[in-house]
Amino acid sequence: MPNETPRRTFAIISHPDAGKTTLTEKVLLLGGGIRSAGTVKGKKSGKYATSDWMEIEKQRGISVTSSVMQLLYKDIQINILDTPGHQDFSEDTYRTLTAVDTAVMVIDSVKGIEAQTLKLFKVCRMRGIPILTFINKLDREGKEPLDLLSEIEETLEMDTFPMNWPIGTGKRLKGIYSIPDDTVEFYNESHEREILPYKEVTKLEDYEQEALEEEIMLLEEAGNDFTMEKVLNGTLTPVFFGSALSNFGVQSFLDQFVKLAAEPQARKASGELVPPTSPDFSGFIFKIQANMNPNHRDRIAFLRVCSGSFERGMEVTLSRSGKKMKLNQSHSFFASDRETVEKAYPGDIVGLYDSGNFQVGDTIVGGNTRIQYEEMPQFPPEKFAKVTAKNALKHKQYHKGIEQLVQEGTIQLYKTPYFEDYIIGAVGELQFQVFEYRMKNEYKVDIEFNHMTHELARWVTKGKVTEDMTDSRKMLVNDQQGRSVLLFQNEFALRWFQDKHPDMELSTGWEILE
């Protein structure tokens, strides 16, 4: 697509089952990206979510890895990064958020704000990412709309501005009133779109019209003022009501999204802001995915273009090592489907074939520029297990599988100092299951876990750990960079260690990168 085409790059975030993947499907459907929307529940029909390309995702009906999809809507190129909702894969989501300019937060109208929503929201705030909110499942009996707005404002500490307003909810749902253009979109079982100017509406009962007018008046008098400045600096979220499953309110949301979402933003590198208008090419790797093509066992590094323009075959420099290389194999994606990319511009996501050169967080630059974009966030695991191959003769495939899956960031790897036993660290149990599944199916290696009782990882940032400081409750290991990490059984063991060794300084890993 030409450089003149505006770009909007965003991720959809939510708690599991809030409807994130369904909303992604309907956006793709409206943008002409797919002919019929799959559903993560529809296993009997053989339909799966378009963004769920991995075999285990199709079997489980969950998203376990971020997907990248691109479509053209109203002359704007939209780059969608669908993220895993399940908290066990939150680190993949955190890294994906570094590559977007806007986040769409999906909230279940029945449950309101849930733990994972809050966690992901905090990452967006930390990175200054503007947030648009889609309150889903309006056709179910849920919380009152005003209560949902209050919950967002109190829990997330940001202002809200409803872009539309429900006329009834659940079984009483009649439609939504669009505040910017004074129209009503009617809800019907056939899911056909019907919109009328408000002054021409005759379908509403008198009490419904009165209730709507009272609520709109209340919002005008007591609500927040809308400014794009507040949206873009992340202090106000435009709120949309709808039902992704019924495709109700989704097109209205998409029409407004292209107006409200942030353009590609300047990004911090080597202490300075690099604007997208800079003529020098630069970008960073935010994700690596092995075996997207099961026939070729390939490995793709996902690059966010930040400045200048990318051209296939161009010579670039890897900032970390100073190594020069040519980027001959480049792809755009629609989940696992791909097309060769000849050119790409700031905001675009390009998949680069990787033979092992790249790491998550790498900066790639053109010309003589030498900059380094900010490091990726890393989070301490909460579950640990020693891992071994059941068949010692498969050690080559075993080491290759672990190396590639660790580089993807799906799990973290630690080694014991003397015997170099492998210890896998994960945020949640599901990560172990996916790791085991992929080792077996992609690398043909059966593995065995010996689950540990340790729950906390702390990086040693000052001081040296000696043998007499460790025991069964606190264990010394090394991470991938060779840094010393202490694994503790629980908070009590951690506090005991800190009281006993006040000169030692420990970090959760996040602080190292902040």
Secondary structure, 3 states (H helix, E strand, C coil): CCCCCCEEEEEEEECCCCCHHHHHHHHHHHCCCCCCCCCCCCCCCCCCCCCCCCHHHHHHCCCCCCEEEEEEECCEEEEEEECCCCHHHHHHHHHHHCCCCEEEEEEECCCECCHHHHHHHHHHHHHCCCEEEEEECCCCCCCCHHHHHHHHHHHHCCEEEECEEEECCHHHCCEEEECCCCEEEECCCCCCCEEEEHHHCCCCCHHHHHHHHHHHHHHHHHCCCCCHHHHHCCCEEEEEECECCCCECHHHHHHHHHHHCCCCCCEEECCEEECCCCCCCEEEEEEEEECCCCCCCCEEEEEEEEECCEECCCEEEECCCCEEEECCCEEEEECCEEEECCEECCCCEEEEECCCCCCCCCEEEECCCCCCECCCCCCCCCEEEEEEECCHHHHHHHHHHHHHHHHHCCCEEEECCCCCCEEEEECCHHHHHHHHHHHHHHHCCCEEEEECCCCEEEEEEECCCCHHHCECCEEEEECCCCCEEEEECCHHHHHHHHHHCCCCEEECCHHHHC
